[in-house]
Each structure stands twice: as C-alpha cells, then as structure tokens.
Amino acid sequence: MIISIASGKGGTGKTTLATNLAVAIKREGVQLLDCDVEEPNAHLFLKPTLTNSIQISTEVPQIDTKLCTFCGLCQEICQFNAIAILPQVALEFPELCHSCGGCFLVCPESAVKSNERELGTVETGFYDSVEFVHGRLRVGEAMAPPLIRRVRKEINKDKVVIIDAPPGTSCPVIASLKDADFVVLVTEPTPFGLNDLELVVGAVRKLRIPMGIVVNRADLGDDRVHKFADSEAIPILLEIPFEREVAEAYAKGELLVERLPGWQERLELLFENIKLQVSKQRARP
C-alpha cells in the first residue's frame, strides 16, 4: 500500500504526521520516502543512518555545430525555450530543459548530442526497521519532478510505503501523489487552511485517488473544514488538538510516538482507518 501525506500549504504538520505514522506502524514493514526534495526535513525527526548516496542527473541537449545546419527544428519543438537557433549560432539553456527528448528526434543531421545536468542526490538508509529514502535537489535547480520520480523508483512494494509530499498543488505534488493508494490531507481549521485544502482536494480528485483528512490543531479556528469535508463526502480520519507538548517535541525534532503517551495508539488507529477506506474503495464496482 502506498500512502501519500499531502497538504495545501506548508506548516500544517504533514512531515510530523508522516514520520510518526511510519514509526508507529513499523511492525507492518514500512518505507518512508521524503519527496519534498526542495526542502526535505523528515530526516531531522527520524535521524536515520544513511547508507547510500547517488548523484542524479538528467539528459539535456548539446548542439554539435560542426554537424548543425541551423534549420531550427530543435528550437521549434522545444516548448520551454531551452534551445535558440540564430544564424550560424546554436544556444542551449540546460536549466530550462525538461528532458523530453524531442530535439534529438527531429534533428535531421543528428547534431543534437547528449549531455547531462545534475539534479541532486538520492540518499537511502534506515531508522530502526523503517527504510528511509529522500531526495535533495541541487541548489539552484528548478526541476523537482525528475528527482521526485527517481526517489519513487526506490519504492519497495512489499512494504507499507509512506510518501511525504511537497506542500501545495504544483507539479512536484502531482509527481509525489501519482499511483498512491490513498492520500491523507493534513490541514488546520483556519480560513487559509480551508482555502488550500479546497485546492488540493481538487487536484487529488483529478487523479482519482481516495482521500481522507487529518485536522491538526483541531481545537483552534472554526468548523468550516468539517462542513467542507461533509459536503465533499471526505472522511475526517483524525483530529489532533493543539498541545504544548507536541509543539515542544516538534521544536526539538523529537518523535511524538517516542516521547508522548497516547500517540502510538492514536496513529495506529489512523492507519486502521486508512486501511478501512482503501478496502471500501477497492470493494466498489
């Protein structure tokens, strides 16, 4: 089972939930993937022993001007302005390239050669029995989805896979949610929380993935998140009250399931609720 933990905005407690859920159900056999590659921080809570690091690159074009006739076909097919053809001059802008490969296919002179652009690194390791994988996007690199897809190649389908997705509804989020069995949306009962929740619910619906909501700091704010969940027929799987001890543990990078009583049981119940929702979805004709 692949469970993605997402949120419409940052700061809702998404990573806190992902890391603590992984540890709470570790006896199930768990793999945690931190796909928030622009700002990964799950390792700050798990403090895993990292055993392997791989540098990841993506293919980008390099024009061989000895073969190029400057016909401009490669420029025409590129939708991201990564190639500019001028009279007797070919310019490449590798930072703009999405590695679609179209320029290689259309060049009649085979003048488009393969080059590489570094994306970042993928690191793997363990925390206790929890298998850990995360990506670190290279500073200055704008293309997160290719690195996220590389992180997802490490998925072990024999385990319960928990994916800590980036916040928001942009391309990196979609790359993290794709092919998940269930999405947990973490929100808070505030106007900003509701607005961003509505956006991410729309994105998940387009992906046709079943979802549920976890309301963090549930005793603050108002009841509009609950009304929205009812109107959209989205189950609220768990409500987490605002507690000083939780904030202190978060600030210190400590796991709630190891420090505070009741959190182990709370997150085990969340996992059972997720399995129930998934089984209901699979039972539908």
C-alpha positions as CSV (number, residue, x, y, z in Angstrom):
1,M,0.0,0.0,0.0
2,I,1.3,3.5,-0.9
3,I,0.0,6.3,1.3
4,S,0.9,9.9,0.4
5,I,0.7,12.6,3.0
6,A,-0.1,16.0,1.5
7,S,-1.2,19.4,2.4
8,G,-2.4,22.5,0.5
9,K,0.2,24.7,2.3
10,G,3.3,24.3,4.4
11,G,3.3,24.3,8.2
12,T,0.2,22.1,8.7
13,G,2.1,19.2,10.4
14,K,2.5,17.0,7.3
15,T,6.0,15.8,7.9
16,T,5.3,15.4,11.6
17,L,2.4,13.1,10.7
18,A,4.4,11.1,8.1
19,T,7.4,10.4,10.3
20,N,5.4,9.5,13.4
21,L,3.0,7.3,11.4
22,A,5.9,5.4,9.9
23,V,7.4,4.7,13.3
24,A,4.1,3.9,14.9
25,I,3.3,1.1,12.4
26,K,6.9,-0.1,11.8
27,R,6.0,-3.6,12.7
28,E,4.0,-3.7,9.5
29,G,7.2,-3.2,7.5
30,V,7.4,0.4,6.5
31,Q,9.3,2.5,3.9
32,L,9.3,6.3,4.3
33,L,10.0,8.4,1.2
34,D,10.6,12.2,1.6
35,C,9.6,13.6,-1.8
36,D,9.7,17.2,-0.6
37,V,13.1,17.4,-2.4
38,E,13.3,21.2,-2.4
39,E,13.3,21.2,1.4
40,P,13.5,17.7,2.8
41,N,13.2,17.6,6.6
42,A,11.9,14.1,7.5
43,H,15.5,13.2,8.4
44,L,15.5,15.8,11.1
45,F,12.9,13.8,13.0
46,L,14.0,10.2,12.1
47,K,17.7,10.9,12.2
48,P,18.3,7.8,10.0
49,T,21.6,6.1,9.4
50,L,22.3,6.9,5.7
51,T,24.0,4.0,3.9
52,N,24.0,5.1,0.3
53,S,24.0,8.3,-1.8
54,I,23.6,8.5,-5.5
55,Q,24.1,11.6,-7.7
56,I,21.2,12.0,-10.1
57,S,21.4,13.8,-13.5
58,T,19.0,14.3,-16.4
59,E,19.7,14.3,-20.1
60,V,20.0,17.6,-21.8
61,P,20.9,18.5,-25.4
62,Q,24.2,19.9,-26.6
63,I,24.4,21.1,-30.3
64,D,27.3,19.9,-32.4
65,T,27.9,23.0,-34.5
66,K,30.1,21.0,-36.9
67,L,27.0,19.0,-37.9
68,C,24.3,21.5,-37.3
69,T,22.7,23.2,-40.4
70,F,20.8,25.7,-38.2
71,C,17.5,24.6,-39.6
72,G,15.7,25.5,-36.3
73,L,13.7,22.3,-36.0
74,C,15.0,21.6,-32.5
75,Q,14.0,25.1,-31.4
76,E,10.5,24.7,-32.9
77,I,9.8,21.5,-31.0
78,C,11.1,22.8,-27.6
79,Q,8.2,24.2,-25.6
80,F,10.4,25.5,-22.9
81,N,12.9,27.7,-24.9
82,A,15.8,25.6,-23.9
83,I,17.3,25.9,-27.5
84,A,17.8,29.1,-29.5
85,I,18.9,28.9,-33.2
86,L,20.4,32.0,-34.7
87,P,22.2,32.5,-38.0
88,Q,25.3,30.2,-37.6
89,V,24.8,30.1,-33.8
90,A,23.1,27.5,-31.6
91,L,22.5,28.2,-28.0
92,E,21.5,25.7,-25.3
93,F,19.9,26.7,-22.0
94,P,20.1,23.4,-20.0
95,E,18.4,24.9,-16.9
96,L,15.2,25.3,-18.9
97,C,15.3,21.8,-20.4
98,H,12.6,19.3,-19.3
99,S,14.4,16.3,-20.9
100,C,11.5,15.4,-23.2
101,G,13.9,14.2,-26.0
102,G,12.1,15.9,-28.8
103,C,15.1,17.8,-30.1
104,F,17.0,14.5,-30.5
105,L,14.2,13.0,-32.6
106,V,13.7,15.9,-35.0
107,C,17.3,16.8,-35.9
108,P,17.9,15.6,-39.5
109,E,21.7,15.8,-39.1
110,S,22.0,14.1,-35.7
111,A,23.6,17.2,-34.5
112,V,21.9,17.1,-31.1
113,K,24.2,15.2,-28.7
114,S,23.5,14.0,-25.2
115,N,24.8,16.0,-22.2
116,E,23.9,15.9,-18.5
117,R,22.6,18.3,-15.9
118,E,22.9,17.5,-12.3
119,L,19.6,17.4,-10.4
120,G,20.6,16.4,-6.9
121,T,21.1,13.3,-4.8
122,V,19.0,10.4,-3.6
123,E,20.0,9.1,-0.2
124,T,18.8,5.9,1.5
125,G,19.2,4.4,4.9
126,F,17.3,3.1,8.0
127,Y,15.8,4.3,11.2
128,D,15.3,1.2,13.3
129,S,13.3,-1.1,11.0
130,V,11.9,1.8,8.9
131,E,13.5,2.0,5.5
132,F,14.2,5.7,4.6
133,V,14.7,7.4,1.2
134,H,14.9,11.1,0.4
135,G,16.0,13.4,-2.4
136,R,18.0,16.6,-2.1
137,L,17.5,19.0,-5.1
138,R,20.7,20.7,-6.2
139,V,20.8,24.4,-5.1
140,G,19.6,26.5,-8.0
141,E,17.9,23.6,-9.7
142,A,14.3,24.4,-10.6
143,M,13.1,21.0,-11.9
144,A,11.9,18.9,-8.9
145,P,9.7,16.3,-10.6
146,P,12.5,14.3,-12.3
147,L,14.2,13.9,-8.9
148,I,11.0,13.0,-7.3
149,R,10.4,10.3,-9.9
150,R,13.9,9.0,-9.2
151,V,13.1,8.8,-5.4
152,R,9.9,6.9,-6.2
153,K,11.9,4.3,-8.1
154,E,13.1,3.2,-4.7
155,I,9.6,2.1,-3.7
156,N,9.5,-1.3,-2.1
157,K,6.0,-2.7,-2.9
158,D,6.5,-5.4,-0.3
159,K,6.2,-2.7,2.4
160,V,3.7,-0.1,3.5
161,V,5.1,3.0,1.7
162,I,4.5,6.4,3.2
163,I,5.3,9.4,1.0
164,D,5.9,12.8,2.5
165,A,4.8,15.0,-0.5
166,P,5.7,18.7,-1.0
167,P,3.0,21.2,0.0
168,G,0.7,22.9,-2.5
169,T,-0.8,21.7,-5.8
170,S,2.1,22.2,-8.3
171,C,3.8,19.7,-10.5
172,P,6.1,18.3,-7.7
173,V,3.0,17.5,-5.7
174,I,1.4,15.6,-8.6
175,A,4.6,13.6,-9.1
176,S,4.5,12.6,-5.5
177,L,0.8,11.6,-5.4
178,K,0.7,9.7,-8.6
179,D,-0.2,6.0,-8.3
180,A,-0.8,6.3,-4.5
181,D,-3.5,4.0,-3.0
182,F,-4.6,6.7,-0.6
183,V,-3.9,10.4,0.2
184,V,-4.0,11.8,3.7
185,L,-4.6,15.6,3.5
186,V,-3.3,17.5,6.6
187,T,-5.0,20.8,7.3
188,E,-5.9,23.2,10.1
189,P,-9.3,24.8,10.8
190,T,-8.4,28.3,9.6
191,P,-9.5,30.3,6.6
192,F,-6.1,29.8,5.0
193,G,-6.2,26.1,5.8
194,L,-9.6,25.7,4.3
195,N,-8.7,27.6,1.1
196,D,-5.6,25.5,0.4
197,L,-7.5,22.3,1.4
198,E,-10.1,23.0,-1.3
199,L,-7.3,23.4,-3.9
200,V,-5.5,20.2,-3.0
201,V,-8.8,18.2,-2.9
202,G,-9.5,19.3,-6.5
203,A,-6.0,18.1,-7.5
204,V,-6.5,14.7,-5.8
205,R,-9.9,14.3,-7.4
206,K,-8.4,14.7,-10.9
207,L,-6.0,11.9,-10.0
208,R,-8.9,9.7,-8.9
209,I,-7.2,8.7,-5.6
210,P,-9.3,8.1,-2.5
211,M,-8.5,10.6,0.3
212,G,-9.1,11.4,3.9
213,I,-8.4,14.4,6.1
214,V,-6.4,14.9,9.3
215,V,-7.3,18.1,11.1
216,N,-4.3,19.4,13.1
217,R,-4.7,21.9,15.9
218,A,-8.4,20.9,15.7
219,D,-9.5,22.9,18.8
220,L,-8.5,26.2,17.3
221,G,-10.2,28.1,14.5
222,D,-13.8,27.2,13.4
223,D,-15.9,24.3,11.9
224,R,-15.7,25.3,8.2
225,V,-13.2,22.5,7.5
226,H,-15.7,20.0,8.9
227,K,-18.5,21.4,6.9
228,F,-16.4,21.3,3.7
229,A,-15.4,17.7,4.4
230,D,-19.1,16.7,4.9
231,S,-20.2,18.5,1.7
232,E,-17.4,16.7,-0.3
233,A,-18.0,13.3,1.4
234,I,-14.4,13.1,2.5
235,P,-13.9,11.3,5.9
236,I,-12.0,13.0,8.7
237,L,-9.7,10.3,9.8
238,L,-8.1,12.0,12.9
239,E,-8.3,15.2,14.8
240,I,-5.2,16.4,16.7
241,P,-5.7,19.0,19.4
242,F,-3.3,21.8,19.9
243,E,-0.9,20.7,22.7
244,R,2.1,22.5,24.1
245,E,4.0,19.2,24.5
246,V,3.5,18.5,20.8
247,A,5.0,21.9,19.9
248,E,7.9,21.4,22.2
249,A,8.7,18.0,20.7
250,Y,8.5,19.4,17.2
251,A,10.8,22.2,18.0
252,K,13.4,19.7,19.3
253,G,13.0,17.4,16.4
254,E,11.6,14.6,18.6
255,L,9.2,11.8,17.6
256,L,5.8,12.2,19.3
257,V,5.3,8.4,19.4
258,E,8.5,8.0,21.4
259,R,8.0,10.9,23.8
260,L,4.3,11.4,24.5
261,P,1.8,8.9,25.7
262,G,-1.2,8.1,23.6
263,W,0.4,9.0,20.2
264,Q,1.3,5.4,19.4
265,E,-2.4,4.3,19.8
266,R,-3.6,7.4,18.0
267,L,-1.6,6.8,14.9
268,E,-2.3,3.0,14.9
269,L,-5.9,3.9,14.8
270,L,-5.3,6.3,11.9
271,F,-3.6,3.5,10.0
272,E,-6.6,1.2,10.6
273,N,-8.9,4.0,9.3
274,I,-6.8,4.3,6.2
275,K,-6.9,0.6,5.5
276,L,-10.7,0.6,6.0
277,Q,-11.1,3.4,3.5
278,V,-8.9,1.7,1.0
279,S,-10.8,-1.6,1.3
280,K,-14.1,0.2,0.8
281,Q,-12.8,1.9,-2.3
282,R,-11.5,-1.5,-3.7
283,A,-14.8,-3.1,-3.0
284,R,-16.7,-0.7,-5.1
285,P,-17.7,-2.0,-8.6
